[in-house]
Amino acid sequence: MAKRKIHNGTSKYFLREAAKDVLPKEIYERTDKVGFETPMKAWVIDLLPKMFADIEQAGFDFIDVAETKKHFDQNKMSHIKMVFKLFVLARWQKVFSV
């Protein structure tokens, strides 16, 4: 299946071939397109203190919140997706009382 998605380094090969006659050449041959990236930093920067508080309050035994926060503070936004996922898990746990 993967070989149908990428052909000689070109993504969406079959889709491109199917639309070849209706797309302008610069669109058909385009290789610089980037997938949708969420603006995670803008969404959560103001929520960080609450996020870490909720993660800590959840009492997960599989994560050291202080160590996670330390790594986050040192590397700034490089761990934002992981922190956000832990926050969502903490909220889910609270909402569903599990």
N, CA, C and O atoms as a MOPAC input file, in Angstrom:
PM7 MOZYME 1SCF
protein

 N      0.82200 1    -1.19600 1     0.00000 1
 C      0.00000 1     0.00000 1     0.00000 1
 C      0.86600 1     1.26100 1     0.00000 1
 O      0.55000 1     2.22900 1    -0.69200 1
 N      1.96900 1     1.25500 1     0.78100 1
 C      2.81400 1     2.44700 1     0.87400 1
 C      3.41100 1     2.81900 1    -0.48000 1
 O      3.58600 1     4.00100 1    -0.77600 1
 N      3.72300 1     1.82400 1    -1.29900 1
 C      4.32300 1     2.14600 1    -2.59600 1
 C      3.34300 1     2.88800 1    -3.50300 1
 O      3.75400 1     3.53400 1    -4.46800 1
 N      2.06800 1     2.79700 1    -3.19800 1
 C      1.07500 1     3.53000 1    -3.98100 1
 C      0.97300 1     4.98200 1    -3.53300 1
 O      0.55200 1     5.84700 1    -4.30100 1
 N      1.35600 1     5.24300 1    -2.30000 1
 C      1.28500 1     6.60400 1    -1.77500 1
 C      2.49000 1     7.43400 1    -2.20400 1
 O      2.37300 1     8.63200 1    -2.46100 1
 N      3.64700 1     6.78500 1    -2.27900 1
 C      4.87300 1     7.48000 1    -2.67300 1
 C      5.50000 1     6.71600 1    -3.82700 1
 O      5.66600 1     5.49800 1    -3.76200 1
 N      5.84500 1     7.43600 1    -4.87200 1
 C      6.43400 1     6.83400 1    -6.06200 1
 C      7.60700 1     7.70700 1    -6.48800 1
 O      7.42500 1     8.87200 1    -6.84300 1
 N      8.81300 1     7.14000 1    -6.45200 1
 C     10.02700 1     7.89800 1    -6.80100 1
 C     10.12900 1     9.20800 1    -6.02100 1
 O     10.50900 1    10.23800 1    -6.57600 1
 N      9.78700 1     9.16100 1    -4.73000 1
 C      9.88800 1    10.33800 1    -3.87600 1
 C      8.73500 1    11.31300 1    -3.98400 1
 O      8.73900 1    12.34500 1    -3.31200 1
 N      7.75600 1    11.01600 1    -4.80700 1
 C      6.60200 1    11.89800 1    -4.98100 1
 C      5.43900 1    11.35900 1    -4.16600 1
 O      5.02400 1    10.21300 1    -4.33900 1
 N      4.91500 1    12.19900 1    -3.27300 1
 C      3.78300 1    11.76900 1    -2.45500 1
 C      2.48300 1    11.88100 1    -3.24400 1
 O      2.39500 1    12.61200 1    -4.23000 1
 N      1.49000 1    11.14800 1    -2.79200 1
 C      0.15400 1    11.15900 1    -3.40800 1
 C      0.23400 1    10.90400 1    -4.91900 1
 O     -0.42600 1    11.57500 1    -5.71300 1
 N      1.03800 1     9.94400 1    -5.28600 1
 C      1.32600 1     9.68100 1    -6.69200 1
 C      0.06800 1     9.44300 1    -7.52200 1
 O     -0.10600 1    10.06500 1    -8.56900 1
 N     -0.81000 1     8.55000 1    -7.06600 1
 C     -2.00300 1     8.23900 1    -7.85700 1
 C     -2.95000 1     9.42700 1    -7.94600 1
 O     -3.56000 1     9.65700 1    -8.99100 1
 N     -3.07800 1    10.17900 1    -6.86900 1
 C     -3.92200 1    11.36800 1    -6.88700 1
 C     -3.37100 1    12.39400 1    -7.87900 1
 O     -4.12400 1    13.00700 1    -8.63600 1
 N     -2.06100 1    12.56800 1    -7.86500 1
 C     -1.43600 1    13.50900 1    -8.80500 1
 C     -1.64800 1    13.06000 1   -10.25700 1
 O     -1.96800 1    13.86400 1   -11.13300 1
 N     -1.46300 1    11.77000 1   -10.48300 1
 C     -1.64400 1    11.25000 1   -11.84000 1
 C     -3.09100 1    11.40900 1   -12.30100 1
 O     -3.34700 1    11.74200 1   -13.45800 1
 N     -4.02500 1    11.17100 1   -11.39800 1
 C     -5.44200 1    11.28700 1   -11.75400 1
 C     -5.80900 1    12.71900 1   -12.11200 1
 O     -6.67600 1    12.94600 1   -12.95600 1
 N     -5.15500 1    13.68800 1   -11.47700 1
 C     -5.48800 1    15.10000 1   -11.70600 1
 C     -4.50900 1    15.79400 1   -12.65300 1
 O     -4.58400 1    17.00800 1   -12.84400 1
 N     -3.61400 1    15.04400 1   -13.23200 1
 C     -2.55200 1    15.60300 1   -14.07400 1
 C     -3.08400 1    16.49300 1   -15.19700 1
 O     -2.49600 1    17.53500 1   -15.48800 1
 N     -4.16600 1    16.10300 1   -15.81800 1
 C     -4.68800 1    16.85100 1   -16.96800 1
 C     -5.44900 1    18.11100 1   -16.57800 1
 O     -5.70100 1    18.96500 1   -17.42900 1
 N     -5.82100 1    18.24200 1   -15.30400 1
 C     -6.60000 1    19.41700 1   -14.89300 1
 C     -5.80900 1    20.38200 1   -14.00600 1
 O     -6.22800 1    21.52100 1   -13.80300 1
 N     -4.68400 1    19.93800 1   -13.48600 1
 C     -3.87100 1    20.80800 1   -12.63100 1
 C     -2.80800 1    21.54000 1   -13.43400 1
 O     -2.26700 1    20.98600 1   -14.39100 1
 N     -2.50100 1    22.77500 1   -13.06000 1
 C     -1.36600 1    23.45500 1   -13.68200 1
 C     -0.07900 1    22.68700 1   -13.35200 1
 O      0.02000 1    22.06000 1   -12.29700 1
 N      0.89100 1    22.73700 1   -14.24500 1
 C      2.12900 1    21.98000 1   -14.07700 1
 C      2.82400 1    22.31000 1   -12.75300 1
 O      3.36200 1    21.41800 1   -12.09700 1
 N      2.81500 1    23.60600 1   -12.35300 1
 C      3.50900 1    23.98600 1   -11.11200 1
 C      2.84300 1    23.37700 1    -9.86800 1
 O      3.50200 1    23.18100 1    -8.84600 1
 N      1.57100 1    23.08500 1    -9.95100 1
 C      0.87600 1    22.42000 1    -8.84300 1
 C      1.12200 1    20.91200 1    -8.91200 1
 O      1.41200 1    20.27700 1    -7.89800 1
 N      1.00700 1    20.35900 1   -10.08400 1
 C      1.19100 1    18.92200 1   -10.27900 1
 C      2.59200 1    18.47100 1    -9.85300 1
 O      2.74800 1    17.40100 1    -9.26400 1
 N      3.60300 1    19.28000 1   -10.14900 1
 C      4.98500 1    18.90400 1    -9.84700 1
 C      5.47900 1    19.44600 1    -8.50600 1
 O      6.65100 1    19.27800 1    -8.16700 1
 N      4.61900 1    20.07800 1    -7.75800 1
 C      5.01200 1    20.69700 1    -6.49600 1
 C      5.53200 1    19.65100 1    -5.50600 1
 O      4.93000 1    18.59100 1    -5.32900 1
 N      6.65400 1    19.96700 1    -4.86800 1
 C      7.23400 1    19.05900 1    -3.87700 1
 C      7.44200 1    19.73000 1    -2.52600 1
 O      7.88100 1    19.07500 1    -1.58000 1
 N      7.13900 1    21.01500 1    -2.41200 1
 C      7.42000 1    21.75100 1    -1.17900 1
 C      6.22800 1    21.85700 1    -0.23300 1
 O      6.30000 1    22.56500 1     0.77200 1
 N      5.16100 1    21.18200 1    -0.53200 1
 C      3.96100 1    21.28900 1     0.31000 1
 C      4.20300 1    20.60500 1     1.65600 1
 O      4.76900 1    19.51400 1     1.72600 1
 N      3.76400 1    21.26500 1     2.70500 1
 C      3.89900 1    20.73900 1     4.05900 1
 C      2.50400 1    20.43900 1     4.58800 1
 O      1.56000 1    21.17800 1     4.31000 1
 N      2.37300 1    19.37000 1     5.33900 1
 C      1.08700 1    19.02100 1     5.92000 1
 C      0.62800 1    20.04000 1     6.94500 1
 O      1.38600 1    20.92600 1     7.34000 1
 N     -0.61200 1    19.90800 1     7.36800 1
 C     -1.19300 1    20.82700 1     8.33600 1
 C     -0.50100 1    20.67400 1     9.68200 1
 O     -0.46200 1    19.57900 1    10.24300 1
 N      0.03400 1    21.74200 1    10.18800 1
 C      0.68900 1    21.75800 1    11.49600 1
 C     -0.12800 1    22.63500 1    12.42400 1
 O     -0.40900 1    23.79000 1    12.10400 1
 N     -0.50800 1    22.09900 1    13.56400 1
 C     -1.31200 1    22.87900 1    14.49900 1
 C     -0.44200 1    23.91000 1    15.21100 1
 O      0.73000 1    23.65000 1    15.48000 1
 N     -1.00400 1    25.07600 1    15.51600 1
 C     -0.24900 1    26.11600 1    16.23200 1
 C     -0.25700 1    25.83500 1    17.73500 1
 O     -0.79200 1    26.62000 1    18.51900 1
 N      0.33400 1    24.71900 1    18.12200 1
 C      0.29900 1    24.25500 1    19.50400 1
 C      0.80400 1    25.31600 1    20.47900 1
 O      0.19100 1    25.54400 1    21.52200 1
 N      1.90500 1    25.95800 1    20.14600 1
 C      2.48700 1    26.95400 1    21.05300 1
 C      1.48600 1    28.06900 1    21.34300 1
 O      1.29200 1    28.43600 1    22.50300 1
 N      0.86400 1    28.59900 1    20.33300 1
 C     -0.09100 1    29.69200 1    20.50900 1
 C     -1.30000 1    29.23900 1    21.31800 1
 O     -1.85700 1    30.01800 1    22.09100 1
 N     -1.70200 1    28.00200 1    21.14600 1
 C     -2.87900 1    27.49400 1    21.84300 1
 C     -2.64900 1    27.32700 1    23.33700 1
 O     -3.54800 1    27.59100 1    24.13600 1
 N     -1.45400 1    26.89200 1    23.71900 1
 C     -1.27000 1    26.46800 1    25.10700 1
 C     -0.33400 1    27.32200 1    25.94800 1
 O     -0.22500 1    27.08400 1    27.15100 1
 N      0.33300 1    28.28500 1    25.38000 1
 C      1.34000 1    29.03200 1    26.13000 1
 C      0.77100 1    29.63000 1    27.41500 1
 O      1.44200 1    29.60600 1    28.44600 1
 N     -0.43200 1    30.15800 1    27.37700 1
 C     -1.03800 1    30.74100 1    28.57500 1
 C     -1.58900 1    29.68200 1    29.52600 1
 O     -1.82900 1    29.96200 1    30.70100 1
 N     -1.78700 1    28.48100 1    29.02400 1
 C     -2.35000 1    27.40100 1    29.83800 1
 C     -1.29900 1    26.55000 1    30.54500 1
 O     -1.64900 1    25.66900 1    31.33000 1
 N     -0.02300 1    26.79900 1    30.28100 1
 C      1.01600 1    25.91400 1    30.80900 1
 C      0.95400 1    25.71100 1    32.31900 1
 O      1.03100 1    24.56700 1    32.76700 1
 N      0.81800 1    26.76300 1    33.12600 1
 C      0.74600 1    26.51400 1    34.57400 1
 C     -0.42400 1    25.59800 1    34.94600 1
 O     -0.26600 1    24.70400 1    35.77700 1
 N     -1.58600 1    25.81100 1    34.34300 1
 C     -2.74900 1    24.96400 1    34.61800 1
 C     -2.51500 1    23.54600 1    34.10100 1
 O     -2.90800 1    22.57300 1    34.74400 1
 N     -1.88400 1    23.43500 1    32.95700 1
 C     -1.62300 1    22.11100 1    32.40000 1
 C     -0.75200 1    21.29900 1    33.34900 1
 O     -1.06600 1    20.15000 1    33.65800 1
 N      0.34600 1    21.90200 1    33.81000 1
 C      1.23400 1    21.18000 1    34.72300 1
 C      0.54200 1    20.88900 1    36.05400 1
 O      0.75200 1    19.82500 1    36.63600 1
 N     -0.27500 1    21.81500 1    36.53900 1
 C     -1.01300 1    21.58100 1    37.79000 1
 C     -1.97800 1    20.40900 1    37.63200 1
 O     -2.07200 1    19.56200 1    38.52100 1
 N     -2.68900 1    20.35300 1    36.51800 1
 C     -3.63300 1    19.25200 1    36.27500 1
 C     -2.90900 1    17.91700 1    36.12600 1
 O     -3.38100 1    16.88900 1    36.61300 1
 N     -1.76700 1    17.93900 1    35.45300 1
 C     -0.98500 1    16.70600 1    35.28700 1
 C     -0.51300 1    16.21700 1    36.65600 1
 O     -0.59100 1    15.02700 1    36.96300 1
 N     -0.02400 1    17.15100 1    37.47300 1
 C      0.44300 1    16.77400 1    38.80900 1
 C     -0.71000 1    16.26400 1    39.67400 1
 O     -0.56000 1    15.27300 1    40.39000 1
 N     -1.84000 1    16.92900 1    39.60900 1
 C     -3.01200 1    16.54500 1    40.39800 1
 C     -3.53800 1    15.16700 1    39.99000 1
 O     -4.11400 1    14.45600 1    40.81400 1
 N     -3.34600 1    14.79200 1    38.74300 1
 C     -3.82900 1    13.49100 1    38.26100 1
 C     -3.14000 1    12.33900 1    38.97800 1
 O     -3.68300 1    11.23700 1    39.05900 1
 N     -1.93600 1    12.59500 1    39.49900 1
 C     -1.23900 1    11.56800 1    40.26500 1
 C     -0.77400 1    10.37800 1    39.44900 1
 O     -0.75000 1     9.25300 1    39.95000 1
 N     -0.40600 1    10.61000 1    38.21000 1
 C      0.10400 1     9.52100 1    37.37600 1
 C      1.36000 1     8.93900 1    38.01500 1
 O      2.27500 1     9.67800 1    38.37800 1
 N      1.40600 1     7.62400 1    38.15000 1
 C      2.58900 1     6.99800 1    38.73200 1
 C      3.64200 1     6.66100 1    37.67400 1
 O      4.71300 1     6.15200 1    38.00500 1
 N      3.34700 1     6.93700 1    36.43400 1
 C      4.27000 1     6.61300 1    35.34700 1
 C      5.05400 1     7.82000 1    34.85300 1
 O      5.80900 1     7.71700 1    33.88600 1
 N      4.87900 1     8.97400 1    35.51800 1
 C      5.59000 1    10.16600 1    35.07300 1
 C      6.03000 1    10.98700 1    36.27300 1
 O      5.29200 1    11.14600 1    37.24500 1
 N      7.24200 1    11.50200 1    36.18400 1
 C      7.76400 1    12.41300 1    37.19900 1
 C      7.48300 1    13.82400 1    36.69000 1
 O      8.17800 1    14.32500 1    35.80600 1
 N      6.46300 1    14.45500 1    37.25400 1
 C      6.01700 1    15.76100 1    36.75700 1
 C      7.11500 1    16.80700 1    36.91000 1
 O      7.32300 1    17.61900 1    36.00800 1
 N      7.82000 1    16.80000 1    38.04000 1
 C      8.89300 1    17.78100 1    38.25500 1
 C      9.98700 1    17.62300 1    37.20400 1
 O     10.49500 1    18.61200 1    36.67500 1
 N     10.34500 1    16.38900 1    36.90700 1
 C     11.37600 1    16.12700 1    35.88900 1
 C     10.88400 1    16.53800 1    34.49700 1
 O     11.63900 1    17.10600 1    33.70800 1
 N      9.62900 1    16.25000 1    34.20600 1
 C      9.04400 1    16.64300 1    32.92200 1
 C      9.04100 1    18.15500 1    32.77700 1
 O      9.38700 1    18.68100 1    31.71900 1
 N      8.65100 1    18.85300 1    33.83400 1
 C      8.63300 1    20.31500 1    33.80100 1
 C     10.04400 1    20.86400 1    33.63300 1
 O     10.25200 1    21.83000 1    32.89900 1
 N     11.01500 1    20.25100 1    34.31200 1
 C     12.41500 1    20.68200 1    34.18700 1
 C     12.89200 1    20.55000 1    32.73600 1
 O     13.48700 1    21.47600 1    32.18500 1
 N     12.62600 1    19.39700 1    32.12900 1
 C     13.01200 1    19.19400 1    30.72200 1
 C     12.30000 1    20.19200 1    29.82100 1
 O     12.89400 1    20.74200 1    28.89300 1
 N     11.04000 1    20.41500 1    30.10000 1
 C     10.27500 1    21.36500 1    29.29700 1
 C     10.86900 1    22.76400 1    29.41400 1
 O     11.05100 1    23.44800 1    28.40700 1
 N     11.17400 1    23.19500 1    30.64700 1
 C     11.74300 1    24.52900 1    30.86200 1
 C     13.09100 1    24.69000 1    30.17200 1
 O     13.40400 1    25.76800 1    29.66600 1
 N     13.89000 1    23.62700 1    30.14700 1
 C     15.20600 1    23.68000 1    29.50400 1
 C     15.09600 1    23.72200 1    27.98500 1
 O     15.84900 1    24.43500 1    27.32200 1
 N     14.17100 1    22.97100 1    27.44600 1
 C     14.04800 1    22.84600 1    25.99200 1
 C     12.89900 1    23.65600 1    25.41600 1
 O     12.58800 1    23.56000 1    24.22900 1
 N     12.28500 1    24.44100 1    26.25800 1
 C     11.14600 1    25.28900 1    25.88400 1
 C     10.06300 1    24.46400 1    25.20000 1
 O      9.51100 1    23.54700 1    25.80700 1
 N      9.76100 1    24.77000 1    23.97800 1
 C      8.58300 1    24.18200 1    23.34400 1
 C      8.82600 1    22.81500 1    22.70000 1
 O      7.92500 1    22.27700 1    22.05700 1
 N     10.01100 1    22.24700 1    22.85700 1
 C     10.27700 1    20.99100 1    22.15300 1
 C      9.44000 1    19.81900 1    22.67500 1
 O      9.27800 1    18.81800 1    21.97600 1
 N      8.91200 1    19.93300 1    23.88500 1
 C      8.11000 1    18.84600 1    24.44500 1
 C      6.63600 1    19.21700 1    24.58400 1
 O      5.89700 1    18.55200 1    25.31000 1
 N      6.20900 1    20.25600 1    23.90500 1
 C      4.84900 1    20.75800 1    24.10100 1
 C      3.78600 1    19.72400 1    23.73700 1
 O      2.75500 1    19.64700 1    24.40500 1
 N      4.01300 1    18.93900 1    22.70500 1
 C      3.00800 1    17.94900 1    22.30900 1
 C      2.84000 1    16.87600 1    23.37900 1
 O      1.72100 1    16.44300 1    23.65400 1
 N      3.95100 1    16.44300 1    23.98500 1
 C      3.86800 1    15.45300 1    25.04400 1
 C      3.14000 1    16.03300 1    26.25900 1
 O      2.28600 1    15.36600 1    26.84300 1
 N      3.47100 1    17.26300 1    26.64000 1
 C      2.81900 1    17.90900 1    27.77900 1
 C      1.32500 1    18.05700 1    27.50500 1
 O      0.50100 1    17.81700 1    28.38700 1
 N      0.98100 1    18.45100 1    26.29000 1
 C     -0.42800 1    18.60900 1    25.93700 1
 C     -1.16700 1    17.27400 1    26.02600 1
 O     -2.29600 1    17.22000 1    26.51600 1
 N     -0.54000 1    16.20700 1    25.55900 1
 C     -1.17300 1    14.88400 1    25.62800 1
 C     -1.38000 1    14.44400 1    27.07500 1
 O     -2.41400 1    13.86600 1    27.40800 1
 N     -0.40200 1    14.71500 1    27.93000 1
 C     -0.55600 1    14.38200 1    29.34700 1
 C     -1.67400 1    15.20100 1    29.97900 1
 O     -2.43400 1    14.69400 1    30.80400 1
 N     -1.77000 1    16.46800 1    29.59000 1
 C     -2.83800 1    17.33600 1    30.08700 1
 C     -4.20800 1    16.78900 1    29.67700 1
 O     -5.12300 1    16.71900 1    30.49700 1
 N     -4.34100 1    16.40900 1    28.42700 1
 C     -5.61100 1    15.85300 1    27.93900 1
 C     -5.93800 1    14.56300 1    28.68900 1
 O     -7.09100 1    14.33400 1    29.05300 1
 N     -4.93900 1    13.72800 1    28.91800 1
 C     -5.15500 1    12.49500 1    29.67500 1
 C     -5.61000 1    12.80900 1    31.10200 1
 O     -6.51400 1    12.15500 1    31.62100 1
 N     -4.99100 1    13.79800 1    31.73000 1
 C     -5.37500 1    14.19700 1    33.08700 1
 C     -6.81100 1    14.71000 1    33.12200 1
 O     -7.57100 1    14.38000 1    34.03200 1
 N     -7.17500 1    15.50600 1    32.14300 1
 C     -8.55200 1    16.02800 1    32.07700 1
 C     -9.54800 1    14.89800 1    31.83800 1
 O    -10.61700 1    14.87000 1    32.44800 1
 N     -9.20200 1    13.97300 1    30.95700 1
 C    -10.06200 1    12.82400 1    30.67300 1
 C    -10.27800 1    12.01100 1    31.94300 1
 O    -11.39500 1    11.59500 1    32.25100 1
 N     -9.18300 1    11.79200 1    32.67500 1
 C     -9.25900 1    11.03700 1    33.92700 1
 C    -10.19500 1    11.73500 1    34.91600 1
 O    -10.98500 1    11.08000 1    35.59600 1
 N    -10.10300 1    13.05000 1    34.99200 1
 C    -10.94200 1    13.81200 1    35.92400 1
 C    -12.41500 1    13.79000 1    35.49600 1
 O    -13.30200 1    13.56700 1    36.31900 1
 N    -12.66300 1    14.01800 1    34.22600 1
 C    -14.03800 1    14.06200 1    33.71600 1
 C    -14.75100 1    12.72300 1    33.89700 1
 O    -15.92400 1    12.68400 1    34.26900 1
 N    -14.04400 1    11.63400 1    33.63500 1
 C    -14.66500 1    10.31400 1    33.69000 1
 C    -14.39700 1     9.56500 1    34.99900 1
 O    -14.73300 1     8.38800 1    35.12900 1
 N    -13.79000 1    10.25800 1    35.96200 1
 C    -13.54800 1     9.69800 1    37.30800 1
 C    -12.88100 1     8.32700 1    37.27400 1
 O    -13.33800 1     7.38400 1    37.92000 1
 N    -11.81300 1     8.23300 1    36.52200 1
 C    -11.07100 1     6.96700 1    36.45600 1
 C     -9.68100 1     7.12400 1    37.02400 1
 O     -8.91300 1     6.16300 1    37.05100 1

